[in-house]
Amino acid sequence: MAAAFDVSEPFVDTDSAARIDGDGVILLHEQLTVSVVPRNEVMLVLGMGLVVPIPLGVNNDPRRQDLPLLVDLRFAPTTDGFTFVPSDIQLHYNGNAAVPNRSTALDTRTGRVSGESRHAPGHRWECTWHNYWEFLPSAAGEEVALSKGCLGLEFPIDTIHPEQSFAVHLNGFRFRGVPLEPVEVRFRRDTRFGFVLMGVGG
């Protein structure tokens, strides 16, 4: 089944200390890349067929509508020594700032992005935990030693529709005790195409 998705596409300003590639992966340090993946996508049209899909439905509601905003962070350091404090992240939306009220532990079980997740900007891998948003006994204010893996953040605001612009400030990163320069990642609407296989990512 083919589908069109509205997603929040990340970008950074040209004068930013960080760089971002065509997949939406942020080079935060020469030895650390980060993806910021809001879980707010909208599956606009679902259709059956590979060449000319037959529309089966149209939707304009974000995933997790009326539920707290969840943001997936993916980290890929090439050396040891990077740390991160989840509660230092700030989300800026409609003139207000929010910090995460809950965090998962770092999950290092990764697998290739496939199926319904391929349209999302970010690293071409994701974490493979069974219950992705089961918040583990990890306080958002605790420092996390980074390795390749993912960490989920929950913000105390409703899920933001991809049509709305917002920004995530990447604060709280250190390399061997030295703070990295904060980076603002901004988000705008983008429409991408993907597929689902009988409702399950293939």
ABEGO torsion letter per residue (X at the ends): XBBBBBBBBBBBBAABABBBBAAGBBBABAABBBBBBBBABBBABBBBEAABBBBAEBBABBBGBGBBBBBBBBBBBABBGBBBBAAABBBBBGGBBBBBABBBBBBABBBBBBEAAAABBEBABBBABABAABBBBBBAABBBBBBBEBBBBBBABBBBBAABBBBBBBBGBBBGGBBBBBBBBBBBBBBBBBBBBGGBBX
